[in-house]
């Protein structure tokens, strides 16, 4: 990947609302170069979406939750497809867009991790209740780490600026 593409990705991660002209100025290239690079990165699937990060507290969300779950049995691709379909359907039915990521993985003796934003502790308990409906999970092994977003002191709040800096530093990339 070209250096200018990495720097462009970094700049877009910092602020994806900037115009191609503004980005060109920052990168020291022409506006058509930026436009072509963006189209190329989108086509290749490197740029998947453009988004922003709101102040979740002002939206009535007070908790960020990391939940670890164990599976009751080995999950194969058929089970995984079934779990995904059930999760999507439950989210539609229960109007629960708070879950932002649910993935299988390895670590700490668990097989999956779920990242979610919750309105309050009651909302979190509803999440745990929804998880208990999945027969593939070991219900005795659901552990969560709750972050109080109303806490006034945060070590490092959610942002992509640090990751953007890392990406733009070509010494740290292996493309």
C-alpha positions as CSV (number, residue, x, y, z in Angstrom):
1,X,0.0,0.0,0.0
2,X,1.3,3.4,-0.9
3,X,2.4,5.8,1.8
4,X,-0.2,8.4,0.7
5,X,-3.0,5.8,1.1
6,X,-1.9,5.0,4.6
7,X,-1.8,8.7,5.5
8,X,-5.2,9.2,3.9
9,X,-6.7,6.4,5.9
10,X,-5.2,7.9,9.0
11,X,-6.6,11.3,8.3
12,X,-10.1,9.9,7.5
13,X,-10.0,8.0,10.8
14,X,-9.3,11.3,12.6
15,X,-12.2,13.1,10.8
16,X,-14.1,11.5,7.9
17,X,-16.1,14.7,7.3
18,X,-13.3,16.6,5.6
19,X,-13.5,17.3,1.9
20,X,-11.1,15.8,-0.6
21,X,-9.7,19.3,-1.1
22,X,-8.9,19.6,2.7
23,X,-7.4,16.1,2.8
24,X,-5.3,16.9,-0.3
25,X,-3.9,20.0,1.5
26,X,-3.0,18.0,4.6
27,X,-1.4,15.2,2.6
28,X,0.4,17.5,0.1
29,X,-1.1,15.9,-3.0
30,X,-3.8,17.0,-5.5
31,X,-7.5,16.7,-4.9
32,X,-8.0,14.3,-7.8
33,X,-5.3,12.0,-6.3
34,X,-7.2,11.9,-3.0
35,X,-10.5,11.2,-4.8
36,X,-9.0,8.4,-6.8
37,X,-7.3,6.9,-3.7
38,X,-10.6,7.0,-1.7
39,X,-12.5,5.2,-4.5
40,X,-9.7,2.6,-4.8
41,X,-9.7,2.0,-1.0
42,X,-13.5,1.7,-0.9
43,X,-13.5,-0.7,-3.9
44,X,-10.8,-2.9,-2.3
45,X,-12.8,-3.0,1.0
46,X,-10.1,-1.3,3.0
47,X,-12.5,1.6,3.8
48,X,-15.7,-0.2,5.0
49,X,-17.7,2.7,6.3
50,X,-17.6,6.3,7.5
51,X,-18.8,7.1,10.9
52,X,-18.5,9.3,14.0
53,X,-18.2,8.7,17.7
54,X,-20.9,10.5,19.8
55,X,-20.9,11.4,23.4
56,X,-22.8,8.3,24.5
57,X,-23.7,9.8,27.9
58,X,-25.6,12.5,26.2
59,X,-27.6,9.8,24.3
60,X,-28.6,8.2,27.6
61,X,-26.1,5.4,27.5
62,X,-24.2,5.0,30.8
63,X,-22.3,1.7,30.5
64,X,-19.8,0.2,28.1
65,X,-19.7,-3.6,28.7
66,X,-17.3,-6.3,27.7
67,X,-18.9,-9.7,28.2
68,X,-17.1,-13.0,27.9
69,X,-19.0,-16.2,27.3
70,X,-18.1,-19.9,27.1
71,X,-19.8,-22.3,24.7
72,X,-21.5,-25.4,26.1
73,X,-20.1,-27.3,23.1
74,X,-17.7,-26.9,20.2
75,X,-19.3,-24.4,17.8
76,X,-19.0,-25.4,14.2
77,X,-19.9,-23.2,11.2
78,X,-23.5,-24.5,11.1
79,X,-24.0,-23.6,14.8
80,X,-22.3,-20.2,14.2
81,X,-24.6,-19.4,11.4
82,X,-27.6,-20.3,13.6
83,X,-26.3,-18.2,16.4
84,X,-25.8,-15.2,14.1
85,X,-29.3,-15.6,12.7
86,X,-30.8,-15.9,16.1
87,X,-28.9,-12.8,17.3
88,X,-30.0,-10.7,14.4
89,X,-33.6,-11.8,14.8
90,X,-33.6,-11.1,18.5
91,X,-32.0,-7.7,18.0
92,X,-34.8,-6.9,15.5
93,X,-37.6,-8.2,17.8
94,X,-36.3,-6.7,21.0
95,X,-35.0,-3.4,19.5
96,X,-31.6,-3.9,21.1
97,X,-29.0,-2.1,18.9
98,X,-26.7,-1.7,21.9
99,X,-24.5,-4.7,21.0
100,X,-21.8,-3.4,18.7
101,X,-19.7,-6.6,18.3
102,X,-20.1,-10.3,19.0
103,X,-17.2,-12.5,17.9
104,X,-15.6,-15.9,18.6
105,X,-12.1,-15.9,19.8
106,X,-9.6,-17.3,22.2
107,X,-8.5,-16.0,25.5
108,X,-9.0,-16.1,29.3
109,X,-10.7,-19.5,28.8
110,X,-13.7,-18.0,26.9
111,X,-14.9,-18.6,23.4
112,X,-16.7,-15.4,22.6
113,X,-16.7,-11.7,23.4
114,X,-19.5,-9.3,23.2
115,X,-19.0,-5.5,23.3
116,X,-22.1,-3.5,24.1
117,X,-23.4,-0.1,25.2
118,X,-26.2,-0.2,27.7
119,X,-28.5,2.5,29.0
120,X,-28.1,1.4,32.6
121,X,-27.6,-1.6,34.8
122,X,-31.1,-2.9,34.1
123,X,-30.3,-2.8,30.4
124,X,-27.2,-4.8,31.1
125,X,-29.2,-7.4,33.0
126,X,-31.6,-7.6,30.0
127,X,-28.5,-8.4,27.8
128,X,-27.5,-11.2,30.2
129,X,-31.1,-12.5,30.1
130,X,-31.0,-12.5,26.3
131,X,-27.7,-14.5,26.4
132,X,-29.3,-17.1,28.6
133,X,-31.7,-17.9,25.8
134,X,-28.9,-19.2,23.6
135,X,-28.6,-23.0,24.2
136,X,-25.1,-23.0,22.8
137,X,-23.7,-21.0,25.7
138,X,-22.5,-22.3,29.0
139,X,-24.8,-20.2,31.2
140,X,-22.6,-20.6,34.3
141,X,-19.7,-19.0,32.5
142,X,-20.8,-15.5,31.5
143,X,-18.5,-12.8,32.8
144,X,-18.7,-9.1,32.2
145,X,-16.5,-6.0,32.8
146,X,-18.7,-2.8,33.1
147,X,-17.3,0.7,32.4
148,X,-19.3,3.6,33.9
149,X,-19.3,6.2,31.2
150,X,-20.6,8.8,33.7
151,X,-17.3,8.5,35.6
152,X,-15.5,11.8,35.3
153,X,-12.0,10.3,35.0
154,X,-11.2,8.2,32.0
155,X,-7.8,6.8,31.1
156,X,-8.4,6.9,27.4
157,X,-11.9,7.3,26.0
158,X,-12.9,5.6,22.7
159,X,-11.3,7.3,19.7
160,X,-9.5,6.2,16.7
161,X,-6.9,9.0,16.8
162,X,-4.2,6.9,18.4
163,X,-4.7,4.0,15.9
164,X,-4.8,6.6,13.1
165,X,-1.3,7.8,14.2
166,X,0.0,4.3,14.2
167,X,-1.4,3.5,10.7
168,X,0.1,6.7,9.3
169,X,3.6,5.8,10.7
170,X,4.9,3.7,7.7
171,X,7.5,2.2,10.0
172,X,4.8,0.3,11.9
173,X,3.0,-1.1,8.9
174,X,3.5,-4.3,7.0
175,X,1.7,-3.7,3.8
